[in-house]
Amino acid sequence: MDFLRFFFLLCVLSWTCFHVLKSILQPRRRPNFPPGPPPLPVIGNILQLGENPHQSLAKLAKTYGPLMHLKFGSVDTIVVSSPALAKEVLQKHDRVLSGRPHPDVTSAYGHNKVSLAWLPIDGRWRVLRKICKDQMFSLQRIDSSQGLRREKLRKLLDYVQECCNSCRLLDIADAAFSMSLNLISASLFSVEFAQIGSDSSHDFKGIVRGLLQLAGTPNLADYFPLLKPIDPQGLKRKSVSNFGKLLRIFDDIIDQRLKSESRAYTNYERKNDLLEALLDISRRNESELNRNDILHLLMDLFIAGTDTTANTVEWVMAELIHSPGKMSKARKELQTIIGGKGQVQESDISRLPYLQAVVKETFRLHPPGPLLIPHKAEADAEINGYIVPRNAQILVNVWAIGRDSSIWSNPDVFEPERFLDSKIDIRGQDFELIPFGSGRRICPGLPLAYRIVHVLVASLIHNFDWKLEGGITPDELDMKEKFQLTLQKAVPLKAVPVKL
C-alpha cells in the first residue's frame, strides 16, 4: 500500500512538472475555443464541478455564456446550455459530435467496447440499435406487451393497497423501481427479479444505482490518463464488482435457457421475450450477435429501464404532493375521463392533457439525465464561430435549459399549465425540452418510458391520496436534488397512501 501511495504521488508530481515546464517553455497559443472560466495549472476547472455539476455549470454559464469551454485535467470540455446550441450539437453537427468518451468505469469487462450506450456511431452500433428497435421498442412490440405491463401495475397497486390498509409508509421510488425491475426482467427473461416491498429489489437497486453513481463521479483517471492503471479513487474496482454481479446473473439465465432447450427440444415451449429473440439472431449469425454482445446489451437495457423510470415517477409524485392544487387538477381530470373506479389504460393517455403537462413539467425541472450522456467530438467542428476541438467531451446541460428564465416564465416554479397550449414535445425535436436527448443518440426506450410513467403516475393519484411521513405539510417537503449521472431526490419520498 505504501508503495502504491508513493507511486501515485510520483506520477502526479511528474505530470505536474511536465505541464508546468511545457507552459513555460512553449509559447502560448490561443485557439478560438468558446469562453470559459480560467483553468488552474494541471487540474484545470475540476474544483468548479462541485457535488451537483449540472447546477455548478448552469451558474458558470450565466457568466460565460451558453457555449463554454472548460478544462478537466487534460480533457477539453464543451458545455452547451441553450436550445439553439443544443440543436447545433445534436442535430446539425450530429455526425461529427456523436462520439462517446470512454469513462474508465465503463471499461469494466470491456463494456465500453460492445455497449450500445458507449459504442461509436458505426456499423456495430447500427446493428444493436436496430435490434433494440425491432425487438423491444417498435410500436407493434410495445402494443403487444401491454398485458404484461397491466399485470405488473396491478401487483404494484395491490401492494399500495396493503400499505393503505395498514397505514404503512411507502417509499415511492422503491415501489416504482420494483415494478420497473419486474417489468424489465419479465420483458427480457420472462422472470420476476423481485417481490414488491421485499429486500430482493433493494439488492438490484443498490447495484444499478451504484453503477450510475460511479459513472457520475468525477474520476481523476479520466482527466489524467496516466493514472488509469492506478485507479486512485477505486472507482474502476467498484465498477468491476457491480458489473460482475449483473453479468453473472444474466450468464446463469442464458445457461438455464440453453439447457432447457437442449434437454427437451421437441417439446420446448418458446418464451416470448427479448432473450429468445436475441438467441435466435445469434443462432442465425453469430458474427452479428454473439453471447458477449447479448450479455452487454441486456446490461444496457436493464440499467436504463429501471432506475430512470423510478426516479421520474418519484419526482412527478413529489411535485404533485408539494403542490396540492396541481394534484387536485390532475385527479379531477382523471375522474372526468376515466370515472371514479375505472382503471387507467395506456390508450387513455392521449385523452389526459393535464397529466401530460404534469409529466412534461417534471421533465423540464428534473430531467432524468441532467447532462445527458457525454458526447465526444470525432473531429474539429465550428459552432457559433468557435472551435469545438477533436476529442473534446461535450455536455448538454438540459437541466440548465429547463431553468432558463429567457425561455420559461417562473422557471423554478412547477406550473404544468404552461404546456396546455404549447406544442412543445419531449420526443427530441423541441430543444427547449429534450430529457431523452435528440439526434442519433436519442434514448431508444423513449416510447416505452413515456407510457409507463404516465400510466403509473395516473394510477397512483387516481386511486389514492398521499399523507407525508412524520406529519410534515406539503410545503415542507424536501425537494433537493442529488446528482448520480441520473437526477435523484436527495431525500427519498415516503408517504402513506389513503384510499379515495
One Martini backbone bead per residue (centre of mass of N, CA, C, O) as a GRO file, in nm:
protein
  500
    1MET     BB    1   0.058   0.062  -0.021
    2ASP     BB    2   0.303   0.255   0.003
    3PHE     BB    3   0.394   0.220  -0.288
    4LEU     BB    4   0.136   0.323  -0.427
    5ARG     BB    5   0.140   0.601  -0.299
    6PHE     BB    6   0.415   0.683  -0.409
    7PHE     BB    7   0.349   0.638  -0.709
    8PHE     BB    8   0.119   0.839  -0.727
    9LEU     BB    9   0.281   1.093  -0.642
   10LEU     BB   10   0.491   1.070  -0.868
   11CYS     BB   11   0.294   1.101  -1.106
   12VAL     BB   12   0.179   1.376  -1.029
   13LEU     BB   13   0.450   1.527  -1.021
   14SER     BB   14   0.532   1.468  -1.314
   15TRP     BB   15   0.285   1.592  -1.450
   16THR     BB   16   0.322   1.876  -1.333
   17CYS     BB   17   0.606   1.938  -1.438
   18PHE     BB   18   0.547   1.902  -1.737
   19HIS     BB   19   0.324   2.130  -1.761
   20VAL     BB   20   0.487   2.362  -1.649
   21LEU     BB   21   0.720   2.351  -1.855
   22LYS     BB   22   0.543   2.373  -2.108
   23SER     BB   23   0.423   2.659  -2.035
   24ILE     BB   24   0.704   2.801  -2.037
   25LEU     BB   25   0.842   2.702  -2.317
   26GLN     BB   26   0.573   2.735  -2.456
   27PRO     BB   27   0.398   2.907  -2.655
   28ARG     BB   28   0.110   3.069  -2.650
   29ARG     BB   29  -0.200   2.951  -2.749
   30ARG     BB   30  -0.519   3.080  -2.896
   31PRO     BB   31  -0.770   2.922  -2.935
   32ASN     BB   32  -1.109   2.930  -3.062
   33PHE     BB   33  -1.255   2.903  -2.799
   34PRO     BB   34  -1.473   2.912  -2.586
   35PRO     BB   35  -1.567   3.051  -2.323
   36GLY     BB   36  -1.419   3.060  -1.981
   37PRO     BB   37  -1.286   2.961  -1.708
   38PRO     BB   38  -1.001   2.975  -1.560
   39PRO     BB   39  -0.751   2.758  -1.536
   40LEU     BB   40  -0.571   2.559  -1.359
   41PRO     BB   41  -0.301   2.409  -1.311
   42VAL     BB   42  -0.353   2.089  -1.450
   43ILE     BB   43  -0.664   2.068  -1.325
   44GLY     BB   44  -0.823   2.317  -1.387
   45ASN     BB   45  -1.194   2.291  -1.335
   46ILE     BB   46  -1.265   2.068  -1.124
   47LEU     BB   47  -1.347   2.240  -0.860
   48GLN     BB   48  -1.623   2.355  -1.016
   49LEU     BB   49  -1.828   2.115  -1.002
   50GLY     BB   50  -1.908   1.962  -0.764
   51GLU     BB   51  -2.186   1.776  -0.655
   52ASN     BB   52  -2.363   1.958  -0.878
   53PRO     BB   53  -2.280   2.010  -1.195
   54HIS     BB   54  -2.541   2.125  -1.326
   55GLN     BB   55  -2.540   2.377  -1.139
   56SER     BB   56  -2.253   2.487  -1.174
   57LEU     BB   57  -2.270   2.519  -1.489
   58ALA     BB   58  -2.512   2.712  -1.490
   59LYS     BB   59  -2.366   2.944  -1.341
   60LEU     BB   60  -2.133   2.981  -1.543
   61ALA     BB   61  -2.316   3.047  -1.793
   62LYS     BB   62  -2.401   3.333  -1.688
   63THR     BB   63  -2.104   3.441  -1.751
   64TYR     BB   64  -2.000   3.270  -2.035
   65GLY     BB   65  -2.232   3.117  -2.155
   66PRO     BB   66  -2.386   2.859  -2.367
   67LEU     BB   67  -2.068   2.838  -2.462
   68MET     BB   68  -1.827   2.634  -2.308
   69HIS     BB   69  -1.490   2.623  -2.175
   70LEU     BB   70  -1.319   2.347  -2.026
   71LYS     BB   71  -1.079   2.202  -1.787
   72PHE     BB   72  -1.016   1.849  -1.720
   73GLY     BB   73  -0.723   1.848  -1.704
   74SER     BB   74  -0.675   1.704  -2.030
   75VAL     BB   75  -0.984   1.781  -2.080
   76ASP     BB   76  -1.190   1.892  -2.308
   77THR     BB   77  -1.484   2.105  -2.240
   78ILE     BB   78  -1.821   2.130  -2.357
   79VAL     BB   79  -2.090   2.358  -2.279
   80VAL     BB   80  -2.444   2.333  -2.318
   81SER     BB   81  -2.727   2.599  -2.257
   82SER     BB   82  -2.907   2.587  -2.532
   83PRO     BB   83  -3.126   2.515  -2.778
   84ALA     BB   84  -2.964   2.611  -3.029
   85LEU     BB   85  -2.696   2.458  -2.951
   86ALA     BB   86  -2.818   2.177  -2.919
   87LYS     BB   87  -2.895   2.158  -3.217
   88GLU     BB   88  -2.611   2.177  -3.332
   89VAL     BB   89  -2.502   1.921  -3.188
   90LEU     BB   90  -2.759   1.702  -3.228
   91GLN     BB   91  -2.803   1.778  -3.551
   92LYS     BB   92  -2.612   1.937  -3.743
   93HIS     BB   93  -2.338   1.788  -3.587
   94ASP     BB   94  -2.395   1.482  -3.537
   95ARG     BB   95  -2.172   1.319  -3.685
   96VAL     BB   96  -1.921   1.452  -3.524
   97LEU     BB   97  -2.079   1.467  -3.211
   98SER     BB   98  -2.148   1.128  -3.151
   99GLY     BB   99  -1.953   1.050  -2.969
  100ARG     BB  100  -1.759   0.872  -2.710
  101PRO     BB  101  -1.647   0.861  -2.425
  102HIS     BB  102  -1.429   0.661  -2.188
  103PRO     BB  103  -1.495   0.583  -1.904
  104ASP     BB  104  -1.333   0.383  -1.687
  105VAL     BB  105  -1.587   0.234  -1.562
  106THR     BB  106  -1.686   0.119  -1.857
  107SER     BB  107  -1.434  -0.099  -1.888
  108ALA     BB  108  -1.569  -0.314  -1.758
  109TYR     BB  109  -1.557  -0.599  -1.931
  110GLY     BB  110  -1.560  -0.425  -2.201
  111HIS     BB  111  -1.825  -0.249  -2.230
  112ASN     BB  112  -1.740  -0.002  -2.421
  113LYS     BB  113  -1.695  -0.205  -2.684
  114VAL     BB  114  -2.031  -0.318  -2.683
  115SER     BB  115  -2.201  -0.076  -2.614
  116LEU     BB  116  -2.461   0.115  -2.711
  117ALA     BB  117  -2.388   0.371  -2.533
  118TRP     BB  118  -2.048   0.368  -2.622
  119LEU     BB  119  -2.047   0.340  -2.904
  120PRO     BB  120  -1.987   0.419  -3.201
  121ILE     BB  121  -2.098   0.541  -3.507
  122ASP     BB  122  -2.164   0.234  -3.650
  123GLY     BB  123  -2.234  -0.074  -3.757
  124ARG     BB  124  -2.266  -0.197  -3.474
  125TRP     BB  125  -2.460   0.009  -3.360
  126ARG     BB  126  -2.685  -0.033  -3.574
  127VAL     BB  127  -2.751  -0.322  -3.506
  128LEU     BB  128  -2.835  -0.279  -3.207
  129ARG     BB  129  -3.048  -0.063  -3.258
  130LYS     BB  130  -3.232  -0.238  -3.437
  131ILE     BB  131  -3.288  -0.458  -3.233
  132CYS     BB  132  -3.425  -0.279  -3.025
  133LYS     BB  133  -3.650  -0.172  -3.202
  134ASP     BB  134  -3.772  -0.445  -3.307
  135GLN     BB  135  -3.774  -0.614  -3.010
  136MET     BB  136  -3.881  -0.355  -2.803
  137PHE     BB  137  -3.969  -0.039  -2.945
  138SER     BB  138  -4.188  -0.095  -3.114
  139LEU     BB  139  -4.515  -0.047  -3.152
  140GLN     BB  140  -4.591  -0.346  -3.168
  141ARG     BB  141  -4.440  -0.442  -2.913
  142ILE     BB  142  -4.570  -0.249  -2.710
  143ASP     BB  143  -4.862  -0.337  -2.758
  144SER     BB  144  -4.816  -0.652  -2.699
  145SER     BB  145  -4.715  -0.570  -2.379
  146GLN     BB  146  -4.957  -0.458  -2.207
  147GLY     BB  147  -5.035  -0.698  -2.026
  148LEU     BB  148  -4.775  -0.700  -1.860
  149ARG     BB  149  -4.806  -0.414  -1.741
  150ARG     BB  150  -5.077  -0.460  -1.602
  151GLU     BB  151  -4.979  -0.678  -1.409
  152LYS     BB  152  -4.759  -0.506  -1.261
  153LEU     BB  153  -4.951  -0.280  -1.174
  154ARG     BB  154  -5.141  -0.452  -1.004
  155LYS     BB  155  -4.929  -0.538  -0.795
  156LEU     BB  156  -4.863  -0.257  -0.699
  157LEU     BB  157  -5.152  -0.172  -0.609
  158ASP     BB  158  -5.178  -0.397  -0.400
  159TYR     BB  159  -4.947  -0.293  -0.222
  160VAL     BB  160  -5.060  -0.013  -0.170
  161GLN     BB  161  -5.317  -0.120  -0.032
  162GLU     BB  162  -5.172  -0.248   0.206
  163CYS     BB  163  -5.055   0.017   0.312
  164CYS     BB  164  -5.327   0.148   0.353
  165ASN     BB  165  -5.455  -0.058   0.557
  166SER     BB  166  -5.180  -0.017   0.757
  167CYS     BB  167  -5.055   0.269   0.753
  168ARG     BB  168  -4.802   0.258   0.553
  169LEU     BB  169  -4.513   0.338   0.443
  170LEU     BB  170  -4.404   0.460   0.117
  171ASP     BB  171  -4.157   0.404  -0.114
  172ILE     BB  172  -4.189   0.523  -0.423
  173ALA     BB  173  -3.923   0.450  -0.565
  174ASP     BB  174  -3.917   0.153  -0.479
  175ALA     BB  175  -4.183   0.069  -0.608
  176ALA     BB  176  -4.112   0.161  -0.898
  177PHE     BB  177  -3.858  -0.013  -0.921
  178SER     BB  178  -3.991  -0.290  -0.886
  179MET     BB  179  -4.170  -0.268  -1.132
  180SER     BB  180  -3.946  -0.215  -1.340
  181LEU     BB  181  -3.786  -0.470  -1.279
  182ASN     BB  182  -4.014  -0.675  -1.353
  183LEU     BB  183  -4.066  -0.570  -1.635
  184ILE     BB  184  -3.778  -0.607  -1.753
  185SER     BB  185  -3.737  -0.908  -1.672
  186ALA     BB  186  -3.984  -1.014  -1.828
  187SER     BB  187  -3.900  -0.902  -2.110
  188LEU     BB  188  -3.614  -1.048  -2.114
  189PHE     BB  189  -3.680  -1.349  -1.926
  190SER     BB  190  -3.959  -1.433  -1.786
  191VAL     BB  191  -3.895  -1.289  -1.502
  192GLU     BB  192  -3.887  -1.222  -1.156
  193PHE     BB  193  -3.672  -1.039  -0.931
  194ALA     BB  194  -3.920  -0.921  -0.747
  195GLN     BB  195  -4.080  -0.831  -0.455
  196ILE     BB  196  -4.283  -0.611  -0.352
  197GLY     BB  197  -4.119  -0.491  -0.054
  198SER     BB  198  -3.857  -0.632  -0.081
  199ASP     BB  199  -3.507  -0.688  -0.061
  200SER     BB  200  -3.439  -0.779  -0.353
  201SER     BB  201  -3.464  -0.495  -0.493
  202HIS     BB  202  -3.234  -0.356  -0.333
  203ASP     BB  203  -2.999  -0.502  -0.463
  204PHE     BB  204  -3.044  -0.397  -0.751
  205LYS     BB  205  -3.049  -0.100  -0.679
  206GLY     BB  206  -2.759  -0.089  -0.570
  207ILE     BB  207  -2.622  -0.162  -0.836
  208VAL     BB  208  -2.738   0.051  -1.028
  209ARG     BB  209  -2.672   0.303  -0.855
  210GLY     BB  210  -2.374   0.245  -0.836
  211LEU     BB  211  -2.310   0.276  -1.138
  212LEU     BB  212  -2.422   0.566  -1.169
  213GLN     BB  213  -2.239   0.695  -0.958
  214LEU     BB  214  -1.970   0.621  -1.089
  215ALA     BB  215  -2.032   0.768  -1.365
  216GLY     BB  216  -2.082   1.061  -1.198
  217THR     BB  217  -1.791   1.057  -1.093
  218PRO     BB  218  -1.523   1.223  -1.066
  219ASN     BB  219  -1.226   1.112  -1.251
  220LEU     BB  220  -0.888   1.112  -1.255
  221ALA     BB  221  -0.848   0.891  -1.479
  222ASP     BB  222  -0.986   1.071  -1.703
  223TYR     BB  223  -0.803   1.341  -1.671
  224PHE     BB  224  -0.548   1.127  -1.610
  225PRO     BB  225  -0.441   0.864  -1.788
  226LEU     BB  226  -0.188   0.779  -1.613
  227LEU     BB  227  -0.396   0.671  -1.368
  228LYS     BB  228  -0.550   0.413  -1.460
  229PRO     BB  229  -0.375   0.177  -1.334
  230ILE     BB  230  -0.439   0.285  -1.031
  231ASP     BB  231  -0.711   0.386  -0.936
  232PRO     BB  232  -0.725   0.611  -0.692
  233GLN     BB  233  -1.059   0.583  -0.618
  234GLY     BB  234  -1.178   0.286  -0.694
  235LEU     BB  235  -1.396   0.283  -0.930
  236LYS     BB  236  -1.324   0.040  -1.107
  237ARG     BB  237  -1.348  -0.179  -0.892
  238LYS     BB  238  -1.648  -0.130  -0.833
  239SER     BB  239  -1.746  -0.175  -1.120
  240VAL     BB  240  -1.657  -0.468  -1.150
  241SER     BB  241  -1.838  -0.574  -0.926
  242ASN     BB  242  -2.118  -0.485  -1.040
  243PHE     BB  243  -2.098  -0.607  -1.320
  244GLY     BB  244  -2.048  -0.899  -1.229
  245LYS     BB  245  -2.319  -0.953  -1.095
  246LEU     BB  246  -2.497  -0.919  -1.349
  247LEU     BB  247  -2.351  -1.106  -1.550
  248ARG     BB  248  -2.395  -1.367  -1.384
  249ILE     BB  249  -2.699  -1.364  -1.397
  250PHE     BB  250  -2.727  -1.364  -1.707
  251ASP     BB  251  -2.557  -1.616  -1.761
  252ASP     BB  252  -2.739  -1.815  -1.607
  253ILE     BB  253  -2.994  -1.768  -1.775
  254ILE     BB  254  -2.877  -1.863  -2.043
  255ASP     BB  255  -2.800  -2.146  -1.955
  256GLN     BB  256  -3.086  -2.238  -1.878
  257ARG     BB  257  -3.211  -2.196  -2.154
  258LEU     BB  258  -3.025  -2.388  -2.319
  259LYS     BB  259  -3.085  -2.643  -2.150
  260SER     BB  260  -3.389  -2.654  -2.197
  261GLU     BB  261  -3.370  -2.686  -2.505
  262SER     BB  262  -3.182  -2.948  -2.517
  263ARG     BB  263  -3.361  -3.148  -2.345
  264ALA     BB  264  -3.655  -3.032  -2.496
  265TYR     BB  265  -3.685  -2.954  -2.801
  266THR     BB  266  -3.968  -3.066  -2.902
  267ASN     BB  267  -4.118  -2.942  -2.617
  268TYR     BB  268  -4.042  -2.657  -2.636
  269GLU     BB  269  -4.132  -2.348  -2.488
  270ARG     BB  270  -4.144  -2.058  -2.605
  271LYS     BB  271  -4.034  -1.740  -2.543
  272ASN     BB  272  -4.171  -1.400  -2.521
  273ASP     BB  273  -3.865  -1.266  -2.544
  274LEU     BB  274  -3.565  -1.118  -2.588
  275LEU     BB  275  -3.373  -1.355  -2.551
  276GLU     BB  276  -3.492  -1.532  -2.772
  277ALA     BB  277  -3.436  -1.332  -3.004
  278LEU     BB  278  -3.126  -1.317  -2.963
  279LEU     BB  279  -3.068  -1.621  -3.000
  280ASP     BB  280  -3.174  -1.638  -3.286
  281ILE     BB  281  -2.971  -1.442  -3.411
  282SER     BB  282  -2.717  -1.599  -3.322
  283ARG     BB  283  -2.779  -1.863  -3.475
  284ARG     BB  284  -2.778  -1.735  -3.761
  285ASN     BB  285  -2.546  -1.497  -3.658
  286GLU     BB  286  -2.273  -1.462  -3.464
  287SER     BB  287  -2.140  -1.205  -3.593
  288GLU     BB  288  -2.387  -1.021  -3.514
  289LEU     BB  289  -2.447  -1.208  -3.235
  290ASN     BB  290  -2.310  -1.270  -2.940
  291ARG     BB  291  -2.293  -1.345  -2.616
  292ASN     BB  292  -2.153  -1.084  -2.527
  293ASP     BB  293  -2.352  -0.892  -2.661
  294ILE     BB  294  -2.598  -0.984  -2.503
  295LEU     BB  295  -2.505  -0.917  -2.218
  296HIS     BB  296  -2.456  -0.602  -2.271
  297LEU     BB  297  -2.738  -0.535  -2.372
  298LEU     BB  298  -2.888  -0.619  -2.118
  299MET     BB  299  -2.743  -0.419  -1.939
  300ASP     BB  300  -2.842  -0.159  -2.069
  301LEU     BB  301  -3.151  -0.212  -2.042
  302PHE     BB  302  -3.159  -0.255  -1.736
  303ILE     BB  303  -3.047   0.018  -1.642
  304ALA     BB  304  -3.235   0.210  -1.817
  305GLY     BB  305  -3.526   0.061  -1.717
  306THR     BB  306  -3.529   0.147  -1.399
  307ASP     BB  307  -3.423   0.411  -1.247
  308THR     BB  308  -3.537   0.641  -1.427
  309THR     BB  309  -3.835   0.576  -1.388
  310ALA     BB  310  -3.843   0.595  -1.079
  311ASN     BB  311  -3.744   0.888  -1.058
  312THR     BB  312  -3.972   1.022  -1.219
  313VAL     BB  313  -4.208   0.932  -1.044
  314GLU     BB  314  -4.106   1.066  -0.786
  315TRP     BB  315  -4.105   1.360  -0.896
  316VAL     BB  316  -4.401   1.380  -0.970
  317MET     BB  317  -4.514   1.317  -0.688
  318ALA     BB  318  -4.367   1.543  -0.538
  319GLU     BB  319  -4.491   1.782  -0.695
  320LEU     BB  320  -4.791   1.716  -0.631
  321ILE     BB  321  -4.768   1.715  -0.321
  322HIS     BB  322  -4.638   2.007  -0.311
  323SER     BB  323  -4.909   2.067  -0.512
  324PRO     BB  324  -5.232   2.034  -0.443
  325GLY     BB  325  -5.369   2.183  -0.683
  326LYS     BB  326  -5.245   2.000  -0.905
  327MET     BB  327  -5.353   1.736  -0.800
  328SER     BB  328  -5.654   1.808  -0.831
  329LYS     BB  329  -5.651   1.847  -1.136
  330ALA     BB  330  -5.551   1.565  -1.216
  331ARG     BB  331  -5.780   1.408  -1.070
  332LYS     BB  332  -6.022   1.536  -1.212
  333GLU     BB  333  -5.952   1.439  -1.495
  334LEU     BB  334  -5.967   1.138  -1.431
  335GLN     BB  335  -6.264   1.134  -1.334
  336THR     BB  336  -6.380   1.238  -1.604
  337ILE     BB  337  -6.250   1.020  -1.802
  338ILE     BB  338  -6.255   0.742  -1.621
  339GLY     BB  339  -6.360   0.760  -1.338
  340GLY     BB  340  -6.389   0.645  -1.018
  341LYS     BB  341  -6.313   0.304  -1.085
  342GLY     BB  342  -6.127   0.309  -1.305
  343GLN     BB  343  -5.873   0.193  -1.517
  344VAL     BB  344  -5.584   0.282  -1.637
  345GLN     BB  345  -5.488   0.330  -1.973
  346GLU     BB  346  -5.282   0.382  -2.236
  347SER     BB  347  -5.518   0.496  -2.423
  348ASP     BB  348  -5.572   0.754  -2.223
  349ILE     BB  349  -5.340   0.961  -2.249
  350SER     BB  350  -5.453   1.141  -2.492
  351ARG     BB  351  -5.704   1.234  -2.277
  352LEU     BB  352  -5.461   1.373  -2.075
  353PRO     BB  353  -5.333   1.679  -2.077
  354TYR     BB  354  -5.253   1.739  -1.780
  355LEU     BB  355  -5.076   1.496  -1.733
  356GLN     BB  356  -4.877   1.562  -1.960
  357ALA     BB  357  -4.794   1.836  -1.835
  358VAL     BB  358  -4.678   1.723  -1.574
  359VAL     BB  359  -4.453   1.554  -1.704
  360LYS     BB  360  -4.312   1.779  -1.859
  361GLU     BB  361  -4.251   1.958  -1.611
  362THR     BB  362  -4.072   1.747  -1.476
  363PHE     BB  363  -3.863   1.724  -1.704
  364ARG     BB  364  -3.776   2.019  -1.687
  365LEU     BB  365  -3.682   2.012  -1.377
  366HIS     BB  366  -3.617   1.666  -1.387
  367PRO     BB  367  -3.405   1.531  -1.558
  368PRO     BB  368  -3.270   1.227  -1.568
  369GLY     BB  369  -3.028   1.361  -1.754
  370PRO     BB  370  -2.888   1.665  -1.704
  371LEU     BB  371  -2.619   1.588  -1.916
  372LEU     BB  372  -2.640   1.353  -2.026
  373ILE     BB  373  -2.452   1.179  -2.232
  374PRO     BB  374  -2.156   1.212  -2.334
  375HIS     BB  375  -1.990   1.360  -2.586
  376LYS     BB  376  -1.776   1.340  -2.891
  377ALA     BB  377  -1.529   1.467  -3.085
  378GLU     BB  378  -1.408   1.344  -3.399
  379ALA     BB  379  -1.381   1.650  -3.482
  380ASP     BB  380  -1.358   1.942  -3.581
  381ALA     BB  381  -1.579   2.217  -3.488
  382GLU     BB  382  -1.816   2.474  -3.580
  383ILE     BB  383  -1.959   2.704  -3.330
  384ASN     BB  384  -2.035   3.022  -3.332
  385GLY     BB  385  -1.713   3.062  -3.421
  386TYR     BB  386  -1.621   2.810  -3.265
  387ILE     BB  387  -1.408   2.563  -3.134
  388VAL     BB  388  -1.444   2.212  -3.142
  389PRO     BB  389  -1.239   1.986  -3.037
  390ARG     BB  390  -1.092   1.716  -3.077
  391ASN     BB  391  -1.197   1.499  -2.809
  392ALA     BB  392  -1.410   1.648  -2.691
  393GLN     BB  393  -1.629   1.693  -2.444
  394ILE     BB  394  -1.998   1.694  -2.436
  395LEU     BB  395  -2.229   1.900  -2.257
  396VAL     BB  396  -2.582   1.885  -2.206
  397ASN     BB  397  -2.773   2.122  -2.020
  398VAL     BB  398  -3.096   2.049  -1.959
  399TRP     BB  399  -3.137   2.179  -1.685
  400ALA     BB  400  -3.067   2.472  -1.768
  401ILE     BB  401  -3.280   2.498  -1.992
  402GLY     BB  402  -3.526   2.446  -1.788
  403ARG     BB  403  -3.415   2.726  -1.610
  404ASP     BB  404  -3.456   2.945  -1.826
  405SER     BB  405  -3.579   3.274  -1.824
  406SER     BB  406  -3.575   3.318  -2.148
  407ILE     BB  407  -3.792   3.070  -2.185
  408TRP     BB  408  -3.914   3.072  -1.888
  409SER     BB  409  -4.157   3.128  -1.678
  410ASN     BB  410  -4.099   3.064  -1.376
  411PRO     BB  411  -3.867   2.824  -1.376
  412ASP     BB  412  -3.895   2.722  -1.051
  413VAL     BB  413  -4.193   2.655  -1.118
  414PHE     BB  414  -4.472   2.446  -1.089
  415GLU     BB  415  -4.630   2.463  -1.430
  416PRO     BB  416  -4.825   2.280  -1.632
  417GLU     BB  417  -4.992   2.504  -1.792
  418ARG     BB  418  -4.764   2.581  -2.002
  419PHE     BB  419  -4.851   2.308  -2.188
  420LEU     BB  420  -5.152   2.330  -2.288
  421ASP     BB  421  -5.071   2.558  -2.534
  422SER     BB  422  -4.840   2.360  -2.629
  423LYS     BB  423  -4.613   2.195  -2.876
  424ILE     BB  424  -4.423   2.085  -2.684
  425ASP     BB  425  -4.197   1.815  -2.682
  426ILE     BB  426  -4.001   1.500  -2.590
  427ARG     BB  427  -3.889   1.376  -2.893
  428GLY     BB  428  -3.631   1.579  -3.001
  429GLN     BB  429  -3.745   1.864  -3.157
  430ASP     BB  430  -3.757   2.027  -2.879
  431PHE     BB  431  -3.488   2.200  -2.728
  432GLU     BB  432  -3.631   2.288  -2.455
  433LEU     BB  433  -3.715   1.955  -2.446
  434ILE     BB  434  -3.457   1.691  -2.380
  435PRO     BB  435  -3.456   1.426  -2.175
  436PHE     BB  436  -3.371   1.204  -2.425
  437GLY     BB  437  -3.267   1.374  -2.631
  438SER     BB  438  -3.106   1.365  -2.965
  439GLY     BB  439  -3.084   1.215  -3.243
  440ARG     BB  440  -2.889   0.938  -3.261
  441ARG     BB  441  -2.880   0.938  -2.920
  442ILE     BB  442  -3.148   0.878  -2.860
  443CYS     BB  443  -3.360   0.724  -2.665
  444PRO     BB  444  -3.508   0.418  -2.746
  445GLY     BB  445  -3.714   0.404  -2.478
  446LEU     BB  446  -3.922   0.638  -2.490
  447PRO     BB  447  -4.205   0.509  -2.561
  448LEU     BB  448  -4.214   0.330  -2.303
  449ALA     BB  449  -4.163   0.539  -2.079
  450TYR     BB  450  -4.407   0.716  -2.139
  451ARG     BB  451  -4.622   0.508  -2.056
  452ILE     BB  452  -4.535   0.426  -1.772
  453VAL     BB  453  -4.540   0.700  -1.630
  454HIS     BB  454  -4.835   0.781  -1.683
  455VAL     BB  455  -4.981   0.527  -1.566
  456LEU     BB  456  -4.856   0.524  -1.285
  457VAL     BB  457  -4.934   0.804  -1.189
  458ALA     BB  458  -5.237   0.786  -1.243
  459SER     BB  459  -5.286   0.546  -1.046
  460LEU     BB  460  -5.180   0.683  -0.779
  461ILE     BB  461  -5.392   0.938  -0.795
  462HIS     BB  462  -5.672   0.795  -0.855
  463ASN     BB  463  -5.669   0.591  -0.586
  464PHE     BB  464  -5.486   0.806  -0.414
  465ASP     BB  465  -5.381   0.949  -0.136
  466TRP     BB  466  -5.119   1.158   0.040
  467LYS     BB  467  -4.923   1.106   0.340
  468LEU     BB  468  -4.680   1.235   0.507
  469GLU     BB  469  -4.420   1.190   0.688
  470GLY     BB  470  -4.435   1.315   1.014
  471GLY     BB  471  -4.656   1.542   0.942
  472ILE     BB  472  -4.582   1.690   0.701
  473THR     BB  473  -4.610   1.935   0.484
  474PRO     BB  474  -4.600   2.007   0.155
  475ASP     BB  475  -4.410   2.272   0.194
  476GLU     BB  476  -4.185   2.078   0.357
  477LEU     BB  477  -4.081   1.937   0.125
  478ASP     BB  478  -3.802   1.786   0.009
  479MET     BB  479  -3.635   1.907  -0.317
  480LYS     BB  480  -3.365   1.799  -0.332
  481GLU     BB  481  -3.074   1.716  -0.512
  482LYS     BB  482  -2.898   1.428  -0.677
  483PHE     BB  483  -2.600   1.342  -0.834
  484GLN     BB  484  -2.585   1.021  -1.062
  485LEU     BB  485  -2.622   1.108  -1.367
  486THR     BB  486  -2.873   1.097  -1.232
  487LEU     BB  487  -3.177   1.240  -1.095
  488GLN     BB  488  -3.218   1.273  -0.751
  489LYS     BB  489  -3.346   1.249  -0.451
  490ALA     BB  490  -3.206   1.321  -0.156
  491VAL     BB  491  -3.496   1.262  -0.033
  492PRO     BB  492  -3.700   1.028   0.001
  493LEU     BB  493  -4.025   0.942  -0.088
  494LYS     BB  494  -4.264   0.932   0.184
  495ALA     BB  495  -4.592   0.769   0.208
  496VAL     BB  496  -4.937   0.749   0.283
  497PRO     BB  497  -5.188   0.575   0.164
  498VAL     BB  498  -5.521   0.697   0.064
  499LYS     BB  499  -5.827   0.612   0.010
  500LEU     BB  500  -6.080   0.744  -0.214
   0.00000   0.00000   0.00000
